Amino acid sequence: MKSIYNFSAGPAILPAAVIQQAQEEMRDWRGAGMSVMEMSHRSKAFIAMAQQAEADIRDLMAIPDHYRVLFLQGGASTQFAAVPLNLFNATKNQADYYLTGAWSKKAIAEAKRYGQIHVVADTSAQKFTTLPAPGSVKVSPDAAYVHYTPNETIQGVEFHTIPDTGDVPLVADMSSNILSRPIDVSQFGIIYAGAQKNIGPAGLTLVIIRDDLIGKAAENVPAMLNYATHVKAGSMYNTPPTYAWYIAGLVFQWLKAQGGLPKMAEINQRKAAALYAAIDQSDFYHNPVEPTYRSWMNVPFTLTDDTLDAPFLQQASDHGLETLKGHRSIGGMRASIYNAMPEAGVQALIEFMSEFERTHG
Amino acid sequence: MKSIYNFSAGPAILPAAVIQQAQEEMRDWRGAGMSVMEMSHRSKAFIAMAQQAEADIRDLMAIPDHYRVLFLQGGASTQFAAVPLNLFNATKNQADYYLTGAWSKKAIAEAKRYGQIHVVADTSAQKFTTLPAPGSVKVSPDAAYVHYTPNETIQGVEFHTIPDTGDVPLVADMSSNILSRPIDVSQFGIIYAGAQKNIGPAGLTLVIIRDDLIGKAAENVPAMLNYATHVKAGSMYNTPPTYAWYIAGLVFQWLKAQGGLPKMAEINQRKAAALYAAIDQSDFYHNPVEPTYRSWMNVPFTLTDDTLDAPFLQQASDHGLETLKGHRSIGGMRASIYNAMPEAGVQALIEFMSEFERTHG
């Protein structure tokens, strides 16, 4: 078997131990004589596993008791609609949005279908290479909520502090940095995240929602987009994505075994610091993001001579460093270094970059 | 490893060869050095696999060129909303629905949020044990579409002919009998199906839609519920449920290797006939459905003495016959005998039923 490091932005690398356990259990899940994929979601064994996964993520993130955790389908793109559809009502259909990259832009475009959107922070003029300074953004008086994207997967900018929105609920698309460090969940109204970066396989979406924000959707909101539906049914209103839920549960157990989120934060910060240092100390590579706001998860970089992009990618792949091509909207390279990327993977990338620069610089 | 037969209604049994291949490929998908679960959906290898899966189901179902095939999330329950949200408009927001069991009832409840629903056939008075006779149901003059549920998973009733709705598009929730026999796709406007019965793992939803029904949704319909979004993006507007798509592709290849849908129909009819015959020739077991409309896929049955239900289920499990408990709304037993259930599994059930009757009758 080829030994590789996978820097894909999502679907992304999963812990090797998780993939190995999934392989071992594939045909006979814990003595059931069948794959977990074939098991009824109403069976006692599946429900016990599902509840353990919820307990584990509650534990990992220290989620307070007055928050529900939902295991849904549809990705963050579905949540772009669900958030306004659940939080807007006849008397209040305005919200504040931060525009800080490609994903917050998509969230805004979708939310505009349902109400009035105030863009209260906008870094598009800086090509999304910076973020608003902490405390610099005012909340609109009539905002039903404030939405932001703590980490922009494509541009590689990340908020390292949580905006203070007072009594107005803060909603975060945490798809690309959930579980990467401890956060204070009590500062949020809703956190949502597609699973395919730091949680598990594509096709699962996690929603963490404060109790008082549930049950406010209008009658004409689709049942499947109404948080109340899923809260009432324990995420089993219809058949959930059972296999993805199972894999997410294995990832949560792996995270606990690593030492939880404080330990992951330490490792993630170290990985990112090493990679940014390698980029910064070279004139051959370049990352355009203001250092204070650089992402720990997604590190885009360009080669000063972009005619070397293709040979870089080819030789990287020859060295087992895969999926380094940058997003088509940005070009260049991008190294996504989520929780499951070992430090050895980042070191291998740094060494290859140094060697490539020596031979092509 | 325990050898069992899994009669779950969904998530359900998958072909043993598919699970085995998934296990073998789990850590190193076709030489990629990673699991398919970890692979970017934008990678050439994944796209080639995804396109092959579409080509295979087109081939299996003989889907005409003027139909699109979508690989989505959210289950049939999401389609209950998507269908009216896409087919209703400002001048026409009425539709006809058949009410023939628990799932069509849910589809109706959801559709009522968006327009006027005419229930044009209703077998609730017969406790959903029969179906309207072919040709007996009239289409309303202003119907945007006619919706029906070809197979009711809970009640075990199945249409063995397709209703004629003239020029009005026919929409079918085919979740529990898709791929079980050849059908004439050209008689439908939209076919949708949750994957977790006859296609693959939970978390994938197949939609087959005629070209002229795409692009009609209003501006305020969520992008993720708008068929046009997914058609335009080849089901990759956002990250699709990649692993479920891969498993579905393996199932399609398995079906082709078995001889395709004509062969599956032959086997499915034989399995169902054998099980119904065993039930009918006994006073100990009972199936309430009018014989003409009995399902090939889901066979509910009761024991005349329901105090024997618990011992029946326990001893069945001891014999490796799993997940036979009936739906909580019906009670008794239910044997779901989808494509992946081998004839030997149905024979084992029949033999156990006979033995149980002999010892308890």
HADDOCK unambig.tbl for C-alpha pairs under 7 A between the chains (distance, minus, plus):
assign (segid A and resid 1 and name CA) (segid B and resid 28 and name CA) 6.77 0.50 0.50
assign (segid A and resid 1 and name CA) (segid B and resid 33 and name CA) 6.27 0.50 0.50
assign (segid A and resid 2 and name CA) (segid B and resid 33 and name CA) 4.88 0.50 0.50
assign (segid A and resid 3 and name CA) (segid B and resid 33 and name CA) 6.00 0.50 0.50
assign (segid A and resid 4 and name CA) (segid B and resid 33 and name CA) 6.01 0.50 0.50
assign (segid A and resid 8 and name CA) (segid B and resid 40 and name CA) 6.16 0.50 0.50
assign (segid A and resid 10 and name CA) (segid B and resid 40 and name CA) 5.89 0.50 0.50
assign (segid A and resid 11 and name CA) (segid B and resid 37 and name CA) 6.88 0.50 0.50
assign (segid A and resid 11 and name CA) (segid B and resid 38 and name CA) 5.22 0.50 0.50
assign (segid A and resid 11 and name CA) (segid B and resid 39 and name CA) 5.66 0.50 0.50
assign (segid A and resid 11 and name CA) (segid B and resid 40 and name CA) 5.11 0.50 0.50
assign (segid A and resid 11 and name CA) (segid B and resid 41 and name CA) 6.92 0.50 0.50
assign (segid A and resid 12 and name CA) (segid B and resid 38 and name CA) 4.68 0.50 0.50
assign (segid A and resid 12 and name CA) (segid B and resid 39 and name CA) 6.34 0.50 0.50
assign (segid A and resid 12 and name CA) (segid B and resid 40 and name CA) 6.88 0.50 0.50
assign (segid A and resid 13 and name CA) (segid B and resid 38 and name CA) 5.06 0.50 0.50
assign (segid A and resid 14 and name CA) (segid B and resid 38 and name CA) 6.48 0.50 0.50
assign (segid A and resid 19 and name CA) (segid B and resid 27 and name CA) 6.42 0.50 0.50
assign (segid A and resid 20 and name CA) (segid B and resid 27 and name CA) 6.92 0.50 0.50
assign (segid A and resid 23 and name CA) (segid B and resid 23 and name CA) 5.32 0.50 0.50
assign (segid A and resid 23 and name CA) (segid B and resid 26 and name CA) 5.83 0.50 0.50
assign (segid A and resid 26 and name CA) (segid B and resid 23 and name CA) 5.83 0.50 0.50
assign (segid A and resid 27 and name CA) (segid B and resid 19 and name CA) 6.43 0.50 0.50
assign (segid A and resid 27 and name CA) (segid B and resid 20 and name CA) 6.92 0.50 0.50
assign (segid A and resid 28 and name CA) (segid B and resid 1 and name CA) 6.79 0.50 0.50
assign (segid A and resid 33 and name CA) (segid B and resid 1 and name CA) 6.26 0.50 0.50
assign (segid A and resid 33 and name CA) (segid B and resid 2 and name CA) 4.88 0.50 0.50
assign (segid A and resid 33 and name CA) (segid B and resid 3 and name CA) 5.99 0.50 0.50
assign (segid A and resid 33 and name CA) (segid B and resid 4 and name CA) 6.03 0.50 0.50
assign (segid A and resid 37 and name CA) (segid B and resid 11 and name CA) 6.88 0.50 0.50
assign (segid A and resid 37 and name CA) (segid B and resid 201 and name CA) 5.92 0.50 0.50
assign (segid A and resid 38 and name CA) (segid B and resid 11 and name CA) 5.23 0.50 0.50
assign (segid A and resid 38 and name CA) (segid B and resid 12 and name CA) 4.69 0.50 0.50
assign (segid A and resid 38 and name CA) (segid B and resid 13 and name CA) 5.07 0.50 0.50
assign (segid A and resid 38 and name CA) (segid B and resid 14 and name CA) 6.50 0.50 0.50
assign (segid A and resid 39 and name CA) (segid B and resid 11 and name CA) 5.66 0.50 0.50
assign (segid A and resid 39 and name CA) (segid B and resid 12 and name CA) 6.33 0.50 0.50
assign (segid A and resid 40 and name CA) (segid B and resid 8 and name CA) 6.16 0.50 0.50
assign (segid A and resid 40 and name CA) (segid B and resid 10 and name CA) 5.90 0.50 0.50
assign (segid A and resid 40 and name CA) (segid B and resid 11 and name CA) 5.12 0.50 0.50
assign (segid A and resid 40 and name CA) (segid B and resid 12 and name CA) 6.88 0.50 0.50
assign (segid A and resid 41 and name CA) (segid B and resid 11 and name CA) 6.91 0.50 0.50
assign (segid A and resid 73 and name CA) (segid B and resid 73 and name CA) 6.11 0.50 0.50
assign (segid A and resid 73 and name CA) (segid B and resid 74 and name CA) 5.51 0.50 0.50
assign (segid A and resid 73 and name CA) (segid B and resid 203 and name CA) 6.97 0.50 0.50
assign (segid A and resid 74 and name CA) (segid B and resid 73 and name CA) 5.51 0.50 0.50
assign (segid A and resid 74 and name CA) (segid B and resid 74 and name CA) 6.08 0.50 0.50
assign (segid A and resid 77 and name CA) (segid B and resid 224 and name CA) 6.89 0.50 0.50
assign (segid A and resid 77 and name CA) (segid B and resid 238 and name CA) 6.79 0.50 0.50
assign (segid A and resid 78 and name CA) (segid B and resid 224 and name CA) 5.91 0.50 0.50
assign (segid A and resid 81 and name CA) (segid B and resid 222 and name CA) 5.97 0.50 0.50
assign (segid A and resid 113 and name CA) (segid B and resid 219 and name CA) 6.96 0.50 0.50
assign (segid A and resid 113 and name CA) (segid B and resid 220 and name CA) 5.12 0.50 0.50
assign (segid A and resid 114 and name CA) (segid B and resid 220 and name CA) 6.73 0.50 0.50
assign (segid A and resid 201 and name CA) (segid B and resid 37 and name CA) 5.91 0.50 0.50
assign (segid A and resid 202 and name CA) (segid B and resid 239 and name CA) 6.62 0.50 0.50
assign (segid A and resid 202 and name CA) (segid B and resid 240 and name CA) 6.55 0.50 0.50
assign (segid A and resid 202 and name CA) (segid B and resid 241 and name CA) 4.94 0.50 0.50
assign (segid A and resid 202 and name CA) (segid B and resid 242 and name CA) 6.13 0.50 0.50
assign (segid A and resid 203 and name CA) (segid B and resid 73 and name CA) 6.97 0.50 0.50
assign (segid A and resid 203 and name CA) (segid B and resid 203 and name CA) 6.28 0.50 0.50
assign (segid A and resid 203 and name CA) (segid B and resid 240 and name CA) 6.39 0.50 0.50
assign (segid A and resid 203 and name CA) (segid B and resid 241 and name CA) 4.19 0.50 0.50
assign (segid A and resid 219 and name CA) (segid B and resid 113 and name CA) 6.95 0.50 0.50
assign (segid A and resid 220 and name CA) (segid B and resid 113 and name CA) 5.10 0.50 0.50
assign (segid A and resid 220 and name CA) (segid B and resid 114 and name CA) 6.71 0.50 0.50
assign (segid A and resid 222 and name CA) (segid B and resid 81 and name CA) 5.99 0.50 0.50
assign (segid A and resid 224 and name CA) (segid B and resid 77 and name CA) 6.89 0.50 0.50
assign (segid A and resid 224 and name CA) (segid B and resid 78 and name CA) 5.91 0.50 0.50
assign (segid A and resid 238 and name CA) (segid B and resid 77 and name CA) 6.78 0.50 0.50
assign (segid A and resid 239 and name CA) (segid B and resid 202 and name CA) 6.62 0.50 0.50
assign (segid A and resid 240 and name CA) (segid B and resid 202 and name CA) 6.55 0.50 0.50
assign (segid A and resid 240 and name CA) (segid B and resid 203 and name CA) 6.38 0.50 0.50
assign (segid A and resid 241 and name CA) (segid B and resid 202 and name CA) 4.95 0.50 0.50
assign (segid A and resid 241 and name CA) (segid B and resid 203 and name CA) 4.20 0.50 0.50
assign (segid A and resid 242 and name CA) (segid B and resid 202 and name CA) 6.12 0.50 0.50
